[in-house]
């Protein structure tokens, strides 16, 4: 299987490195197209070429074409590669807001996959939600999911609208976690810990909490009840959260992210 990655930013590099480290695809079967580089061979054996210098007819030789460019660059990219794409190729997009219909229309391709990864894909702990056009068969979906899973875990959805919802949840989600962690670190410093001590306390608390949650079949509500004993310190903190309607604020924030994802997709 031969893969062409168009764009070599964070996601392009992540996919290339993950495919190789998992031994799912050989380095010499992965090729990369970029805008601002002359032809060269990377240390890991991947070939990189300037999109303006590659023999355009070779674009049609790849089984999967991964589009890992910024959404605002898609129109120009589509115009440059459309004449050389073949209908049996799978187009795999990681561009936010570019719909299946727009991909099919501007590329004249019928086998299209749209995905929403998040930043932990860079360390193999990512969460990706993806969907596909009707002409992508089960075998091809299985191949695509195996490729995605080299970067973490994935969920396939039939309803394309859930891609925008995934943008608001798992795509933007790491920033919400970092925001909460930073707030806890600030509180720890205010209580007397130095910065490095505060970061250690908070980082290990988050890692340990996720690890123990994954180790047992208990709901979040059950874990909260285990930590928050009646009349204890945790209960007092939770009462402040509830008084400040923190849960409603989080829900409203995620919905705002979802609304903006929909707006960007228009």
Secondary structure, DSSP 8 states (H G I E B T S, - for coil): --EEEE--SHHHHHHHHHHHHTTSS-GGGEEEEESS--SEE-TTS-EEEETTTS-GGGGGG-SEEEE-S-GGGHHHHHHHHGGG--TTSEEEE--TT--HHHHHHHHT-S-EEEEE--GGGGGT-EEEEEEE-TTS-HHHHHHHHHHHGGGEEEEE-S-THHHHHHIIIIIHHHHHHHHHHHHHHHHHHHTT--HHHHHHHHHHHHHHHHHHHHHS---HHHHHHHHS-TTSHHHHHHHHHHHTTHHHHHHHHHHHHHHHHHHHT-
